[in-house]
Amino acid sequence: MISTLGLWAHWLDAWLRTHFGRAYAAALGTGLVIGIIATVEELGKAISSGVDVLKLAGLVLFQGVLLVNQLAQFHDFRQEVRQRREERRKGPPPTAP
């Protein structure tokens, strides 16, 4: 079931990229930045609150892992944007005579 969901998500992502292009990429980038900001704020709230130390450690660890994941996704997103930009600059490949 998980692999089926993954395949559908991959197909949907490719379809959205094909049909919505820059608007989809802008929405992804914006969503990732907002998610990163929210995670950092949540970490700050968790650290400053007076909850149990064990619960706080688990929450900080979980939020930290989510932050690392979001930063990695944002890095991948930026790499894809740079690669597409570079391909557009190079233009179409020369044709052989």
MIBA-617835 format. One record per atom (N, C-alpha, C, CB): chain; atom name; y, x, z. Coordinates in pm, 1 decimal, padded with zeros to 6 digits, always signed. Glycine has a CB too. Example, Ala and Ser with C-alpha at 12.3 -4.5 7.8 and 13.67 -1.06 7.14 Angstrom:
BEGIN
 unit site    north     east       up
    A    N -00569.0 +01319.0 +00780.0
    A   CA -00450.0 +01230.0 +00780.0
    A    C -00330.0 +01320.0 +00780.0
    A   CB -00447.3 +01130.8 +00904.6
    A    N -00225.0 +01285.0 +00708.0
    A   CA -00106.0 +01367.0 +00714.0
    A    C +00003.0 +01290.0 +00787.0
    A   CB -00059.8 +01408.4 +00572.5
//
This chain:
BEGIN
 unit site    north     east       up
    A    N -00118.8 +00082.4 +00000.0
    A   CA +00000.0 +00000.0 +00000.0
    A    C +00126.1 +00087.5 +00000.0
    A   CB -00000.7 -00094.2 +00121.1
    A    N +00127.9 +00193.8 +00079.7
    A   CA +00243.7 +00283.0 +00086.2
    A    C +00266.4 +00348.6 -00049.9
    A   CB +00223.9 +00390.9 +00195.9
    A    N +00158.4 +00393.3 -00114.4
    A   CA +00175.0 +00458.2 -00244.4
    A    C +00225.6 +00358.7 -00349.4
    A   CB +00042.1 +00520.6 -00290.1
    A    N +00182.2 +00233.7 -00340.7
    A   CA +00231.1 +00131.0 -00432.9
    A    C +00379.8 +00107.2 -00412.2
    A   CB +00153.3 -00000.5 -00414.3
    A    N +00421.1 +00098.1 -00285.9
    A   CA +00563.5 +00082.5 -00256.9
    A    C +00643.3 +00201.9 -00308.6
    A   CB +00585.8 +00065.5 -00106.2
    A    N +00588.2 +00320.7 -00291.7
    A   CA +00654.3 +00441.0 -00340.9
    A    C +00670.2 +00440.2 -00491.3
    A   CB +00577.5 +00563.3 -00299.0
    A    N +00565.8 +00397.0 -00561.9
    A   CA +00573.1 +00388.3 -00708.1
    A    C +00677.3 +00286.5 -00753.0
    A   CB +00436.4 +00351.4 -00765.8
    A    N +00681.2 +00171.3 -00687.6
    A   CA +00780.7 +00069.4 -00721.3
    A    C +00921.5 +00119.5 -00691.0
    A   CB +00753.0 -00060.8 -00644.3
    A    N +00937.5 +00186.4 -00578.5
    A   CA +01069.9 +00239.6 -00543.8
    A    C +01113.9 +00344.1 -00646.1
    A   CB +01068.7 +00301.0 -00401.8
    A    N +01022.0 +00429.2 -00688.9
    A   CA +01053.2 +00530.2 -00788.9
    A    C +01091.7 +00464.6 -00921.3
    A   CB +00934.0 +00624.8 -00808.7
    A    N +01015.7 +00363.5 -00962.9
    A   CA +01046.3 +00292.1 -01086.2
    A    C +01183.4 +00225.5 -01077.5
    A   CB +00938.1 +00187.5 -01115.8
    A    N +01210.3 +00158.6 -00964.5
    A   CA +01338.1 +00089.5 -00947.4
    A    C +01454.3 +00188.4 -00947.1
    A   CB +01338.0 +00008.2 -00817.4
    A    N +01437.5 +00301.4 -00881.5
    A   CA +01540.7 +00404.6 -00879.3
    A    C +01570.3 +00453.1 -01021.2
    A   CB +01497.5 +00522.8 -00789.9
    A    N +01466.9 +00480.8 -01099.4
    A   CA +01485.4 +00526.3 -01237.6
    A    C +01553.6 +00418.0 -01321.5
    A   CB +01349.6 +00564.8 -01300.4
    A    N +01514.6 +00293.0 -01302.1
    A   CA +01575.5 +00183.4 -01376.2
    A    C +01723.8 +00170.3 -01341.5
    A   CB +01502.2 +00051.9 -01347.0
    A    N +01756.2 +00177.5 -01212.9
    A   CA +01896.2 +00167.4 -01170.4
    A    C +01979.1 +00283.3 -01224.7
    A   CB +01905.4 +00163.8 -01017.4
    A    N +01921.6 +00404.0 -01223.2
    A   CA +01993.3 +00520.3 -01278.4
    A    C +02019.7 +00501.6 -01427.7
    A   CB +01912.6 +00650.2 -01254.7
    A    N +01921.5 +00449.0 -01498.8
    A   CA +01935.4 +00430.2 -01643.2
    A    C +02038.9 +00322.7 -01676.2
    A   CB +01800.4 +00393.1 -01704.7
    A    N +02034.5 +00211.4 -01604.0
    A   CA +02118.8 +00097.8 -01639.0
    A    C +02256.2 +00096.6 -01572.0
    A   CB +02047.9 -00027.0 -01604.8
    A    N +02271.5 +00165.1 -01459.6
    A   CA +02399.2 +00161.8 -01388.7
    A    C +02465.1 +00298.9 -01377.0
    A   CB +02379.1 +00104.4 -01251.6
    A    N +02391.1 +00405.1 -01408.2
    A   CA +02445.6 +00540.1 -01418.2
    A    C +02537.7 +00582.9 -01305.6
    A   CB +02517.9 +00552.5 -01543.7
    A    N +02664.3 +00606.7 -01340.8
    A   CA +02760.3 +00659.9 -01244.1
    A    C +02786.9 +00565.6 -01127.6
    A   CB +02889.8 +00690.9 -01313.2
    A    N +02789.2 +00436.6 -01153.1
    A   CA +02813.1 +00341.4 -01044.4
    A    C +02700.9 +00350.9 -00940.7
    A   CB +02823.7 +00196.7 -01099.5
    A    N +02578.1 +00363.4 -00987.0
    A   CA +02464.0 +00377.7 -00896.5
    A    C +02472.7 +00509.9 -00820.4
    A   CB +02331.1 +00369.5 -00975.0
    A    N +02507.1 +00616.7 -00891.3
    A   CA +02519.8 +00747.0 -00827.3
    A    C +02631.9 +00745.7 -00723.6
    A   CB +02545.7 +00855.8 -00932.2
    A    N +02742.9 +00680.6 -00754.7
    A   CA +02854.1 +00671.2 -00659.7
    A    C +02813.5 +00591.6 -00536.1
    A   CB +02976.5 +00606.4 -00726.4
    A    N +02740.8 +00483.1 -00557.3
    A   CA +02694.2 +00402.4 -00443.8
    A    C +02598.4 +00482.6 -00356.1
    A   CB +02625.1 +00273.6 -00493.6
    A    N +02509.1 +00560.0 -00418.3
    A   CA +02416.6 +00644.0 -00341.5
    A    C +02491.6 +00748.9 -00260.0
    A   CB +02316.4 +00712.4 -00435.1
    A    N +02583.2 +00817.6 -00323.8
    A   CA +02660.8 +00920.5 -00255.1
    A    C +02739.8 +00863.4 -00139.1
    A   CB +02754.5 +00988.9 -00351.9
    A    N +02805.0 +00750.6 -00162.4
    A   CA +02883.1 +00685.3 -00057.4
    A    C +02792.7 +00641.3 +00057.2
    A   CB +02959.7 +00564.6 -00114.2
    A    N +02679.9 +00582.5 +00024.1
    A   CA +02586.0 +00538.6 +00127.7
    A    C +02532.5 +00653.7 +00211.0
    A   CB +02470.7 +00464.8 +00064.8
    A    N +02502.3 +00765.1 +00146.5
    A   CA +02453.5 +00881.3 +00220.7
    A    C +02560.0 +00936.1 +00315.3
    A   CB +02408.5 +00990.7 +00123.9
    A    N +02684.2 +00945.6 +00267.9
    A   CA +02791.9 +00996.2 +00353.9
    A    C +02814.8 +00902.3 +00471.3
    A   CB +02922.3 +01013.5 +00273.6
    A    N +02817.0 +00772.3 +00447.2
    A   CA +02834.7 +00675.0 +00555.6
    A    C +02718.2 +00683.9 +00654.2
    A   CB +02846.2 +00531.2 +00498.7
    A    N +02596.3 +00698.6 +00602.7
    A   CA +02479.9 +00711.9 +00690.7
    A    C +02486.1 +00837.6 +00776.2
    A   CB +02352.7 +00712.5 +00608.7
    A    N +02531.4 +00947.6 +00718.3
    A   CA +02544.2 +01072.8 +00793.4
    A    C +02648.0 +01057.2 +00903.5
    A   CB +02582.4 +01189.7 +00699.6
    A    N +02762.8 +00997.0 +00871.2
    A   CA +02868.0 +00975.9 +00971.5
    A    C +02815.9 +00887.2 +01083.9
    A   CB +02993.9 +00912.6 +00906.9
    A    N +02745.4 +00780.2 +01049.2
    A   CA +02691.1 +00689.2 +01150.7
    A    C +02590.1 +00760.8 +01240.7
    A   CB +02624.8 +00567.4 +01083.5
    A    N +02507.4 +00846.8 +01182.0
    A   CA +02409.3 +00920.3 +01261.2
    A    C +02477.6 +01015.7 +01358.5
    A   CB +02314.4 +00997.7 +01169.8
    A    N +02580.6 +01084.9 +01312.7
    A   CA +02654.5 +01177.0 +01400.3
    A    C +02721.5 +01099.7 +01513.2
    A   CB +02760.2 +01256.6 +01319.8
    A    N +02780.7 +00984.0 +01481.3
    A   CA +02843.2 +00901.3 +01585.5
    A    C +02739.9 +00853.2 +01686.3
    A   CB +02915.3 +00781.0 +01523.0
    A    N +02623.5 +00811.2 +01636.6
    A   CA +02516.4 +00764.4 +01725.0
    A    C +02467.9 +00876.4 +01816.8
    A   CB +02399.0 +00709.5 +01642.3
    A    N +02456.8 +00997.0 +01761.6
    A   CA +02419.3 +01111.6 +01844.5
    A    C +02522.0 +01134.6 +01954.7
    A   CB +02405.0 +01238.0 +01758.5
    A    N +02649.7 +01126.7 +01920.2
    A   CA +02756.1 +01144.4 +02019.6
    A    C +02749.8 +01039.7 +02128.6
    A   CB +02891.8 +01139.6 +01952.7
    A    N +02727.3 +00914.4 +02090.7
    A   CA +02716.1 +00806.7 +02189.1
    A    C +02595.0 +00828.1 +02279.7
    A   CB +02705.9 +00670.4 +02118.6
    A    N +02483.9 +00868.0 +02222.4
    A   CA +02362.0 +00888.9 +02301.3
    A    C +02381.2 +01000.8 +02401.5
    A   CB +02243.2 +00920.3 +02210.1
    A    N +02447.5 +01107.4 +02359.8
    A   CA +02467.1 +01221.3 +02449.1
    A    C +02562.9 +01185.4 +02562.1
    A   CB +02520.2 +01342.2 +02371.1
    A    N +02668.0 +01106.6 +02532.8
    A   CA +02768.1 +01075.3 +02634.8
    A    C +02726.8 +00960.4 +02726.9
    A   CB +02898.7 +01041.5 +02568.6
    A    N +02626.2 +00883.4 +02690.5
    A   CA +02583.6 +00770.9 +02774.8
    A    C +02499.9 +00820.6 +02892.1
    A   CB +02503.4 +00668.1 +02692.0
    A    N +02487.3 +00738.0 +02990.8
    A   CA +02413.3 +00776.5 +03110.8
    A    C +02269.9 +00726.8 +03111.3
    A   CB +02483.7 +00725.2 +03232.4
    A    N +02197.1 +00743.4 +03002.9
    A   CA +02058.2 +00697.2 +02998.1
    A    C +01964.8 +00802.7 +03056.6
    A   CB +02017.1 +00663.9 +02853.1
    A    N +01841.8 +00763.5 +03077.2
    A   CA +01738.0 +00851.6 +03129.0
    A    C +01726.9 +00976.3 +03040.5
    A   CB +01602.1 +00777.3 +03136.6
    A    N +01707.3 +01092.3 +03101.8
    A   CA +01703.9 +01218.9 +03029.3
    A    C +01593.0 +01220.2 +02924.2
    A   CB +01684.9 +01334.9 +03126.9
    A    N +01475.7 +01170.3 +02958.9
    A   CA +01364.6 +01168.3 +02863.4
    A    C +01395.5 +01077.1 +02744.6
    A   CB +01235.6 +01122.4 +02932.9
    A    N +01450.0 +00959.9 +02773.7
    A   CA +01487.6 +00866.6 +02667.4
    A    C +01598.5 +00927.7 +02581.1
    A   CB +01533.7 +00730.9 +02727.2
    A    N +01694.8 +00991.7 +02644.6
    A   CA +01803.6 +01056.0 +02571.6
    A    C +01750.9 +01166.9 +02481.1
    A   CB +01907.2 +01112.3 +02669.0
    A    N +01658.1 +01246.7 +02532.3
    A   CA +01601.3 +01355.6 +02452.2
    A    C +01528.0 +01300.3 +02330.2
    A   CB +01505.5 +01441.2 +02537.4
    A    N +01451.6 +01193.2 +02349.2
    A   CA +01381.2 +01131.4 +02236.7
    A    C +01477.0 +01074.7 +02134.6
    A   CB +01289.0 +01022.2 +02285.9
    A    N +01582.1 +01009.0 +02182.2
    A   CA +01680.1 +00950.3 +02090.9
    A    C +01755.3 +01058.1 +02014.4
    A   CB +01778.6 +00862.2 +02167.7
    A    N +01795.8 +01163.4 +02082.8
    A   CA +01867.4 +01272.7 +02017.2
    A    C +01775.7 +01341.0 +01915.2
    A   CB +01918.7 +01375.5 +02121.9
    A    N +01649.8 +01361.8 +01951.0
    A   CA +01554.9 +01422.1 +01858.0
    A    C +01536.9 +01335.1 +01733.9
    A   CB +01419.9 +01444.6 +01926.8
    A    N +01516.4 +01205.5 +01754.9
    A   CA +01498.4 +01113.2 +01642.9
    A    C +01621.9 +01109.9 +01553.7
    A   CB +01467.2 +00972.4 +01694.3
    A    N +01739.9 +01096.9 +01612.9
    A   CA +01863.7 +01093.7 +01534.9
    A    C +01886.1 +01227.0 +01463.2
    A   CB +01983.9 +01061.4 +01625.9
    A    N +01848.3 +01336.6 +01528.6
    A   CA +01860.7 +01467.3 +01465.5
    A    C +01772.3 +01479.6 +01342.4
    A   CB +01826.3 +01576.4 +01564.6
    A    N +01650.3 +01429.9 +01352.4
    A   CA +01558.4 +01431.9 +01238.0
    A    C +01613.0 +01344.6 +01124.6
    A   CB +01417.3 +01383.1 +01280.5
    A    N +01664.7 +01227.9 +01157.7
    A   CA +01725.4 +01142.2 +01054.8
    A    C +01844.7 +01211.0 +00989.6
    A   CB +01769.2 +01007.9 +01115.6
    A    N +01924.8 +01280.5 +01069.4
    A   CA +02040.4 +01351.4 +01014.4
    A    C +01996.1 +01460.5 +00917.3
    A   CB +02124.9 +01412.1 +01127.4
    A    N +01894.6 +01536.2 +00955.7
    A   CA +01842.6 +01640.9 +00866.5
    A    C +01793.3 +01578.4 +00736.2
    A   CB +01727.7 +01720.4 +00935.3
    A    N +01721.6 +01466.2 +00745.2
    A   CA +01672.4 +01398.2 +00625.9
    A    C +01786.8 +01351.7 +00536.8
    A   CB +01585.7 +01279.6 +00664.9
    A    N +01889.5 +01292.6 +00596.4
    A   CA +02003.0 +01244.7 +00517.9
    A    C +02077.8 +01360.6 +00452.5
    A   CB +02098.3 +01163.9 +00606.2
    A    N +02094.3 +01469.7 +00524.4
    A   CA +02161.0 +01586.1 +00466.2
    A    C +02080.4 +01642.8 +00349.9
    A   CB +02182.9 +01694.1 +00572.7
    A    N +01948.3 +01644.5 +00363.5
    A   CA +01863.2 +01691.8 +00254.2
    A    C +01874.1 +01599.4 +00132.8
    A   CB +01716.5 +01701.5 +00300.5
    A    N +01876.5 +01469.2 +00156.2
    A   CA +01892.3 +01374.3 +00046.0
    A    C +02027.4 +01393.8 -00021.7
    A   CB +01878.2 +01229.4 +00096.6
    A    N +02132.5 +01415.5 +00057.9
    A   CA +02264.5 +01436.2 +00001.3
    A    C +02267.5 +01564.8 -00082.0
    A   CB +02370.3 +01441.4 +00112.8
    A    N +02200.4 +01669.3 -00033.3
    A   CA +02191.7 +01794.1 -00108.6
    A    C +02121.1 +01770.8 -00242.5
    A   CB +02117.5 +01901.8 -00026.4
    A    N +02008.6 +01700.4 -00239.5
    A   CA +01935.6 +01670.3 -00363.0
    A    C +02022.0 +01589.6 -00460.1
    A   CB +01806.3 +01593.2 -00331.1
    A    N +02094.2 +01492.1 -00406.2
    A   CA +02182.3 +01410.5 -00487.9
    A    C +02288.8 +01496.4 -00555.1
    A   CB +02247.7 +01301.6 -00403.2
    A    N +02351.4 +01586.1 -00479.8
    A   CA +02455.7 +01673.0 -00535.3
    A    C +02397.2 +01767.6 -00641.2
    A   CB +02523.4 +01754.5 -00422.4
    A    N +02276.3 +01817.6 -00617.5
    A   CA +02212.7 +01905.7 -00715.0
    A    C +02189.1 +01831.2 -00846.6
    A   CB +02079.4 +01960.6 -00659.6
    A    N +02143.4 +01706.4 -00838.5
    A   CA +02120.8 +01627.2 -00959.2
    A    C +02251.2 +01605.5 -01035.1
    A   CB +02057.3 +01492.3 -00923.7
    A    N +02359.7 +01576.1 -00961.6
    A   CA +02489.7 +01555.8 -01025.0
    A    C +02534.6 +01683.7 -01095.0
    A   CB +02594.9 +01511.5 -00921.0
    A    N +02522.0 +01797.9 -01027.8
    A   CA +02561.0 +01925.9 -01087.4
    A    C +02478.0 +01956.0 -01212.7
    A   CB +02545.1 +02039.6 -00984.7
    A    N +02347.7 +01929.3 -01204.9
    A   CA +02260.3 +01956.4 -01318.6
    A    C +02297.6 +01869.6 -01438.2
    A   CB +02114.1 +01933.1 -01280.2
    A    N +02322.8 +01740.9 -01416.1
    A   CA +02363.7 +01653.2 -01526.0
    A    C +02497.4 +01697.0 -01584.3
    A   CB +02372.5 +01508.0 -01478.1
    A    N +02590.4 +01736.1 -01497.4
    A   CA +02721.0 +01782.3 -01544.3
    A    C +02706.1 +01907.0 -01630.4
    A   CB +02814.2 +01810.7 -01425.3
    A    N +02622.7 +01999.4 -01586.5
    A   CA +02600.1 +02122.6 -01662.2
    A    C +02535.8 +02092.1 -01796.9
    A   CB +02511.9 +02219.9 -01582.1
    A    N +02441.0 +01999.7 -01801.7
    A   CA +02376.3 +01961.5 -01927.2
    A    C +02476.5 +01898.4 -02023.5
    A   CB +02260.7 +01864.4 -01900.4
    A    N +02569.3 +01817.6 -01970.7
    A   CA +02672.4 +01757.3 -02056.1
    A    C +02765.4 +01864.0 -02112.0
    A   CB +02753.4 +01652.6 -01977.6
    A    N +02798.3 +01964.1 -02033.2
    A   CA +02887.2 +02071.5 -02078.6
    A    C +02824.1 +02152.5 -02191.3
    A   CB +02922.8 +02163.7 -01962.0
    A    N +02693.7 +02176.6 -02180.8
    A   CA +02625.2 +02255.4 -02282.9
    A    C +02616.5 +02180.4 -02414.2
    A   CB +02486.0 +02293.4 -02236.0
    A    N +02613.8 +02050.3 -02409.4
    A   CA +02602.0 +01970.5 -02530.1
    A    C +02458.2 +01962.9 -02576.0
    A   CB +02689.1 +02027.5 -02640.3
    A    N +02436.3 +01899.8 -02690.1
    A   CA +02298.8 +01886.3 -02740.0
    A    C +02245.8 +02021.8 -02786.2
    A   CB +02292.4 +01783.8 -02856.1
    A    N +02114.9 +02040.8 -02777.8
    A   CA +02055.9 +02167.2 -02821.2
    A    C +02072.5 +02183.0 -02971.4
    A   CB +01906.8 +02174.6 -02782.3
    A    N +02088.8 +02307.9 -03019.0
    A   CA +02101.3 +02328.7 -03163.0
    A    C +01971.9 +02291.7 -03234.5
    A   CB +02138.5 +02474.2 -03193.1
    A    N +01987.6 +02240.6 -03353.8
    A   CA +01868.5 +02203.2 -03432.2
    A    C +01825.1 +02322.4 -03518.1
    A   CB +01897.6 +02077.8 -03522.5
    A    N +01697.0 +02333.6 -03535.7
    A   CA +01642.2 +02444.0 -03615.7
    A    C +01655.2 +02410.6 -03763.3
    A   CB +01493.5 +02471.5 -03579.0
    A    N +01688.1 +02510.9 -03846.3
    A   CA +01699.9 +02485.5 -03991.4
    A    C +01567.7 +02464.8 -04059.7
    A   CB +01770.8 +02598.8 -04057.9
//
